[in-house]
Amino acid sequence: MSNPAVGQAVWEEIERVLGRPASPRPAVLDLHLQDDLGLDSVMVIELKCRLELRYPALRDLPLSDVLSGAPTLVQLAGRVERLAGLTVT
């Protein structure tokens, strides 16, 4: 992930799904979405829907394309960045 704004946006949406107030992105970015943060399968679907609102390019992609292989916060942010066409070169 090279765009910190994407990481912050993904973190904000995770916090919304978890029902927590917004806070700065954690310093540790390798937090596991399920094991460390406690997202369950329904929450993962909600997270994808919330990310689609921020990044419309994700709307046409299946859940598995967005979240598969991205079990941590930093991996998910990097994947969103690439799939939404926001990768800084």
DSSP file (Angstrom, degrees, kcal/mol; ACC not computed):
  #  RESIDUE AA STRUCTURE BP1 BP2  ACC     N-H-->O    O-->H-N    N-H-->O    O-->H-N    TCO  KAPPA ALPHA  PHI   PSI    X-CA   Y-CA   Z-CA
    1    1 A M              0   0    0      0, 0.0    77,-0.1     0, 0.0    76,-0.0   0.000 360.0 360.0 360.0 122.9    0.0    0.0    0.0
    2    2 A S        +     0   0    0      1,-0.1    76,-0.0    76,-0.1    85,-0.0   0.540 360.0  74.9-111.1 -11.2    1.5    3.3   -1.0
    3    3 A N    >>  -     0   0    0      1,-0.1     4,-1.4    74,-0.1     3,-1.0  -0.870  58.2-168.1-107.2 103.4   -1.4    5.6   -0.5
    4    4 A P  H 3> S+     0   0    0      0, 0.0     4,-2.4     0, 0.0     5,-0.2   0.783  85.4  64.7 -61.8 -26.0   -2.0    6.3    3.2
    5    5 A A  H 3> S+     0   0    0      2,-0.2     4,-2.2     1,-0.2     5,-0.1   0.867 101.4  49.8 -65.1 -35.1   -5.4    7.8    2.4
    6    6 A V  H <> S+     0   0    0     -3,-1.0     4,-2.7     2,-0.2     5,-0.2   0.922 109.9  50.7 -68.5 -43.5   -6.7    4.5    1.1
    7    7 A G  H  X S+     0   0    0     -4,-1.4     4,-2.2     1,-0.2    -2,-0.2   0.902 111.7  47.6 -59.0 -41.9   -5.4    2.8    4.3
    8    8 A Q  H  X S+     0   0    0     -4,-2.4     4,-2.6     2,-0.2    -1,-0.2   0.905 111.6  50.4 -66.2 -41.6   -7.2    5.3    6.4
    9    9 A A  H  X S+     0   0    0     -4,-2.2     4,-2.1     2,-0.2    -2,-0.2   0.914 111.0  48.1 -63.8 -43.1  -10.4    5.0    4.4
   10   10 A V  H  X S+     0   0    0     -4,-2.7     4,-2.2     1,-0.2    -1,-0.2   0.924 112.1  50.2 -63.0 -43.6  -10.4    1.2    4.7
   11   11 A W  H  X S+     0   0    0     -4,-2.2     4,-2.5    -5,-0.2    -2,-0.2   0.917 108.8  52.0 -60.2 -44.2   -9.7    1.5    8.5
   12   12 A E  H  X S+     0   0    0     -4,-2.6     4,-2.1     1,-0.2    -1,-0.2   0.901 110.4  48.0 -60.3 -41.5  -12.7    4.0    8.9
   13   13 A E  H  X S+     0   0    0     -4,-2.1     4,-2.4     2,-0.2    -1,-0.2   0.874 109.5  52.9 -69.7 -35.8  -15.0    1.5    7.1
   14   14 A I  H  X S+     0   0    0     -4,-2.2     4,-2.2     2,-0.2    -2,-0.2   0.933 109.6  49.3 -61.7 -44.8  -13.8   -1.4    9.3
   15   15 A E  H  X>S+     0   0    0     -4,-2.5     5,-3.0     1,-0.2     4,-0.6   0.886 109.8  51.3 -63.3 -38.3  -14.6    0.7   12.4
   16   16 A R  H ><5S+     0   0    0     -4,-2.1     3,-0.9     3,-0.2    -1,-0.2   0.927 109.7  49.4 -63.4 -43.7  -18.0    1.6   11.1
   17   17 A V  H 3<5S+     0   0    0     -4,-2.4    -2,-0.2     1,-0.3    -1,-0.2   0.882 112.3  48.4 -61.6 -37.8  -18.8   -2.1   10.4
   18   18 A L  H 3<5S-     0   0    0     -4,-2.2    -1,-0.3    -5,-0.2    -2,-0.2   0.549 115.0-118.9 -79.7  -7.5  -17.6   -2.9   14.0
   19   19 A G  T <<5 +     0   0    0     -3,-0.9    -3,-0.2    -4,-0.6    -2,-0.1   0.784  67.1 137.2  75.8  27.7  -19.7   -0.1   15.4
   20   20 A R      < -     0   0    0     -5,-3.0    -1,-0.3    -6,-0.2    -2,-0.1  -0.743  59.7-101.6-105.4 154.8  -16.8    1.8   16.8
   21   21 A P        -     0   0    0      0, 0.0    -1,-0.1     0, 0.0    -5,-0.0  -0.390  51.8 -88.4 -68.9 152.6  -16.2    5.6   16.7
   22   22 A A        +     0   0    0     -2,-0.1   -10,-0.1    -7,-0.0    -9,-0.0  -0.304  54.9 167.8 -62.0 142.0  -13.7    6.8   14.1
   23   23 A S        -     0   0    0     -3,-0.1    -8,-0.1   -12,-0.0    -3,-0.0  -0.957  42.4 -75.6-147.7 163.6  -10.1    6.8   15.2
   24   24 A P        -     0   0    0      0, 0.0     3,-0.1     0, 0.0   -16,-0.0  -0.253  63.1 -87.6 -60.2 151.5   -6.7    7.2   13.5
   25   25 A R        -     0   0    0      1,-0.1   -17,-0.1     2,-0.1     4,-0.1  -0.325  54.0-103.5 -57.5 139.1   -5.4    4.2   11.6
   26   26 A P        -     0   0    0      0, 0.0    -1,-0.1     0, 0.0     5,-0.1  -0.278  16.5-127.4 -67.1 153.2   -3.5    2.0   13.9
   27   27 A A  S    S+     0   0    0      1,-0.1     2,-0.8    -3,-0.1    -2,-0.1   0.842  99.5  69.6 -67.5 -33.1    0.3    2.0   13.7
   28   28 A V        +     0   0    0      1,-0.1     3,-0.4     2,-0.0    -1,-0.1  -0.789  62.2 177.7 -89.2 112.3    0.3   -1.8   13.3
   29   29 A L        +     0   0    0     -2,-0.8    45,-2.3     1,-0.2    46,-0.2   0.498  63.7  78.4 -96.9  -4.2   -1.1   -2.5    9.9
   30   30 A D        +     0   0    0     43,-0.2     2,-0.2    42,-0.1    -1,-0.2   0.094  60.3 143.4 -93.7  27.1   -0.9   -6.3    9.8
   31   31 A L        -     0   0    0     -3,-0.4    42,-2.2     1,-0.1     2,-0.4  -0.472  54.3-122.7 -64.1 129.1   -4.0   -6.7   11.9
   32   32 A H  B  >> -A   72   0A   0     40,-0.2     5,-2.1    -2,-0.2     4,-1.2  -0.613  12.5-137.9 -77.8 130.1   -5.9   -9.7   10.7
   33   33 A L  T  45S+     0   0    0     38,-3.0     6,-2.4    -2,-0.4    -1,-0.1   0.865  97.8  24.0 -59.0 -40.0   -9.4   -8.8    9.8
   34   34 A Q  T  >5S+     0   0    0     37,-0.4     4,-1.0     4,-0.2    -1,-0.2   0.915 128.6  39.4 -92.5 -51.6  -11.0  -11.8   11.4
   35   35 A D  T  45S+     0   0    0      2,-0.2    -2,-0.1     1,-0.1    -4,-0.0   0.916 130.0  25.0 -69.1 -44.4   -8.6  -13.0   14.1
   36   36 A D  T  <5S+     0   0    0     -4,-1.2    -3,-0.2     1,-0.1    -1,-0.1   0.862 133.6  32.1 -89.6 -39.1   -7.5   -9.5   15.4
   37   37 A L  T  4<S-     0   0    0     -5,-2.1    -3,-0.2     2,-0.1    -2,-0.2   0.645  98.2-127.5 -98.1 -16.8  -10.4   -7.3   14.6
   38   38 A G     <  +     0   0    0     -4,-1.0     2,-0.3    -6,-0.3    -4,-0.2   0.697  43.5 164.6  82.6  19.8  -13.2   -9.8   14.9
   39   39 A L        -     0   0    0     -6,-2.4    -1,-0.2     4,-0.1     2,-0.2  -0.537  18.9-160.1 -70.6 133.4  -15.0   -9.4   11.5
   40   40 A D     >  -     0   0    0     -2,-0.3     4,-2.2     1,-0.0     5,-0.2  -0.459  37.9 -87.1-102.0-177.6  -17.3  -12.3   10.8
   41   41 A S  H  > S+     0   0    0      1,-0.2     4,-1.6     2,-0.2     5,-0.1   0.858 128.0  49.1 -62.6 -36.7  -18.7  -13.3    7.4
   42   42 A V  H  > S+     0   0    0      1,-0.2     4,-2.2     2,-0.2    -1,-0.2   0.903 110.8  50.7 -68.5 -40.4  -21.6  -10.9    7.5
   43   43 A M  H  > S+     0   0    0      1,-0.2     4,-2.7     2,-0.2    -2,-0.2   0.859 106.1  55.9 -64.6 -35.5  -19.3   -8.0    8.5
   44   44 A V  H  X S+     0   0    0     -4,-2.2     4,-2.2     2,-0.2    -1,-0.2   0.903 108.0  48.2 -63.8 -41.0  -17.0   -8.8    5.6
   45   45 A I  H  X S+     0   0    0     -4,-1.6     4,-2.1     2,-0.2    -2,-0.2   0.921 112.1  49.2 -64.6 -43.6  -20.0   -8.5    3.2
   46   46 A E  H  X S+     0   0    0     -4,-2.2     4,-2.5     1,-0.2    -2,-0.2   0.901 108.9  53.6 -61.4 -40.7  -21.0   -5.2    4.9
   47   47 A L  H  X S+     0   0    0     -4,-2.7     4,-2.7     1,-0.2     5,-0.2   0.924 107.3  50.7 -61.1 -44.5  -17.3   -4.0    4.6
   48   48 A K  H  X S+     0   0    0     -4,-2.2     4,-2.0     1,-0.2    -1,-0.2   0.924 110.6  49.6 -59.7 -43.2  -17.3   -4.7    0.8
   49   49 A C  H  X S+     0   0    0     -4,-2.1     4,-1.3     1,-0.2    -1,-0.2   0.904 111.7  48.3 -62.1 -41.6  -20.6   -2.7    0.4
   50   50 A R  H  X S+     0   0    0     -4,-2.5     4,-1.3     1,-0.2    -1,-0.2   0.894 110.6  50.8 -67.1 -39.4  -19.2    0.2    2.4
   51   51 A L  H  X S+     0   0    0     -4,-2.7     4,-2.9     1,-0.2    -1,-0.2   0.849 104.3  59.0 -66.7 -33.1  -15.9    0.1    0.3
   52   52 A E  H  < S+     0   0    0     -4,-2.0     7,-0.2     1,-0.2    -1,-0.2   0.858 101.5  55.0 -62.6 -35.5  -18.0    0.1   -2.9
   53   53 A L  H  < S+     0   0    0     -4,-1.3    -1,-0.2    -3,-0.2    -2,-0.2   0.889 115.4  38.0 -65.3 -38.3  -19.6    3.4   -1.8
   54   54 A R  H  < S+     0   0    0     -4,-1.3    -2,-0.2     1,-0.3    -1,-0.2   0.856 129.1  31.9 -77.8 -36.5  -16.2    5.0   -1.4
   55   55 A Y    ><  -     0   0    0     -4,-2.9     3,-2.5    -5,-0.1     4,-0.3  -0.788  66.1-173.2-127.4  86.4  -14.6    3.3   -4.5
   56   56 A P  G >  S+     0   0    0      0, 0.0     3,-1.7     0, 0.0     4,-0.4   0.717  79.0  74.2 -55.6 -23.6  -17.3    2.7   -7.2
   57   57 A A  G 3  S+     0   0    0      1,-0.3     3,-0.4     2,-0.1     4,-0.1   0.728  90.1  60.5 -62.2 -19.6  -14.8    0.7   -9.3
   58   58 A L  G X  S+     0   0    0     -3,-2.5     3,-1.4    -7,-0.2    -1,-0.3   0.625  81.8  85.0 -81.7 -13.3  -15.2   -2.1   -6.7
   59   59 A R  T <  S+     0   0    0     -3,-1.7    -1,-0.2    -4,-0.3    -2,-0.1   0.850  89.6  46.6 -60.7 -37.7  -19.0   -2.4   -7.5
   60   60 A D  T 3  S+     0   0    0     -3,-0.4    -1,-0.3    -4,-0.4    -2,-0.1   0.471  96.8  91.0 -86.1  -0.8  -18.6   -4.7  -10.4
   61   61 A L  S <  S-     0   0    0     -3,-1.4     5,-0.0    -4,-0.1    -3,-0.0  -0.765  79.8-116.2 -98.0 139.3  -16.2   -7.0   -8.7
   62   62 A P    >>  -     0   0    0      0, 0.0     4,-1.4     0, 0.0     3,-0.8  -0.305  29.6-108.5 -67.1 157.1  -17.2  -10.1   -6.7
   63   63 A L  H 3> S+     0   0    0      1,-0.3     4,-2.8     2,-0.2     5,-0.4   0.881 118.8  56.8 -51.2 -43.4  -16.5  -10.2   -3.0
   64   64 A S  H 3> S+     0   0    0      1,-0.2     4,-1.9     2,-0.2    -1,-0.3   0.848 102.6  54.4 -63.7 -34.1  -13.9  -12.8   -3.5
   65   65 A D  H <4 S+     0   0    0     -3,-0.8    -1,-0.2     1,-0.2    -2,-0.2   0.853 115.6  39.0 -67.7 -33.2  -11.9  -10.6   -5.9
   66   66 A V  H  < S+     0   0    0     -4,-1.4    -2,-0.2    -3,-0.3    -1,-0.2   0.911 130.9  23.2 -82.7 -44.4  -11.8   -7.8   -3.4
   67   67 A L  H >< S+     0   0    0     -4,-2.8     3,-1.8    -5,-0.2    -3,-0.2   0.664  90.4 106.2-103.1 -18.0  -11.2   -9.7   -0.2
   68   68 A S  T 3< S+     0   0    0     -4,-1.9    -4,-0.0    -5,-0.4     0, 0.0  -0.438  93.4  12.0 -66.8 132.2   -9.7  -13.0   -1.2
   69   69 A G  T 3  S+     0   0    0     -2,-0.2    -1,-0.3     1,-0.1     3,-0.1   0.634 106.4  96.9  77.2  13.5   -6.0  -13.1   -0.4
   70   70 A A    <   +     0   0    0     -3,-1.8     6,-0.1     1,-0.1   -37,-0.1  -0.533  34.8 150.7-130.6  66.7   -6.2   -9.9    1.8
   71   71 A P        +     0   0    0      0, 0.0   -38,-3.0     0, 0.0   -37,-0.4   0.602  59.2  60.2 -77.8  -9.7   -6.6  -11.2    5.3
   72   72 A T  B  > S-A   32   0A   0    -40,-0.3     4,-2.6   -39,-0.1   -40,-0.2  -0.768  87.9-112.7-117.4 163.9   -4.9   -8.2    6.9
   73   73 A L  H  > S+     0   0    0    -42,-2.2     4,-2.6    -2,-0.3     5,-0.2   0.926 117.1  47.2 -56.5 -48.9   -5.7   -4.5    7.0
   74   74 A V  H  > S+     0   0    0    -45,-2.3     4,-2.1     1,-0.2    -1,-0.2   0.879 112.8  48.9 -66.2 -37.8   -2.6   -3.6    5.0
   75   75 A Q  H  > S+     0   0    0    -46,-0.2     4,-2.2     2,-0.2    -1,-0.2   0.902 112.3  48.4 -68.1 -40.1   -3.2   -6.3    2.4
   76   76 A L  H  X S+     0   0    0     -4,-2.6     4,-2.9     2,-0.2     5,-0.2   0.925 111.0  50.3 -65.0 -44.0   -6.9   -5.2    2.0
   77   77 A A  H  X S+     0   0    0     -4,-2.6     4,-2.5    -5,-0.2    -2,-0.2   0.915 111.9  48.1 -61.2 -42.7   -5.9   -1.5    1.6
   78   78 A G  H  X S+     0   0    0     -4,-2.1     4,-2.2     2,-0.2    -1,-0.2   0.893 112.3  49.0 -63.6 -39.8   -3.3   -2.4   -1.0
   79   79 A R  H  X S+     0   0    0     -4,-2.2     4,-3.0     2,-0.2     5,-0.3   0.923 111.9  48.0 -66.7 -44.6   -5.9   -4.6   -2.9
   80   80 A V  H  X S+     0   0    0     -4,-2.9     4,-2.5     1,-0.2     6,-0.3   0.920 110.5  53.1 -60.5 -43.8   -8.5   -1.8   -2.8
   81   81 A E  H  <>S+     0   0    0     -4,-2.5     5,-3.0    -5,-0.2     6,-0.6   0.925 114.0  41.5 -58.1 -46.6   -5.9    0.7   -4.0
   82   82 A R  H ><5S+     0   0    0     -4,-2.2     3,-1.3     3,-0.2     5,-0.2   0.946 116.7  46.8 -67.4 -48.7   -5.0   -1.5   -7.0
   83   83 A L  H 3<5S+     0   0    0     -4,-3.0    -2,-0.2     1,-0.3    -1,-0.2   0.813 112.2  50.3 -67.1 -30.1   -8.5   -2.6   -7.9
   84   84 A A  T 3<5S-     0   0    0     -4,-2.5    -1,-0.3    -5,-0.3    -2,-0.2   0.473 114.9-116.4 -86.0  -1.5   -9.8    1.0   -7.6
   85   85 A G  T < 5S+     0   0    0     -3,-1.3    -3,-0.2    -4,-0.3    -2,-0.1   0.816  79.5 123.7  74.6  29.8   -7.0    2.2   -9.9
   86   86 A L      < +     0   0    0     -5,-3.0    -4,-0.2    -6,-0.3     2,-0.2   0.285  26.6 134.9-106.5   9.4   -5.4    4.4   -7.2
   87   87 A T        -     0   0    0     -6,-0.6     2,-0.5    -5,-0.2    -9,-0.0  -0.405  52.3-135.3 -64.1 128.0   -1.9    2.9   -7.2
   88   88 A V              0   0    0     -2,-0.2    -1,-0.1     1,-0.1    -2,-0.1  -0.730 360.0 360.0 -84.7 127.4    0.7    5.6   -7.2
   89   89 A T              0   0    0     -2,-0.5    -1,-0.1     0, 0.0    -2,-0.1   0.412 360.0 360.0-108.6 360.0    3.4    4.9   -9.7
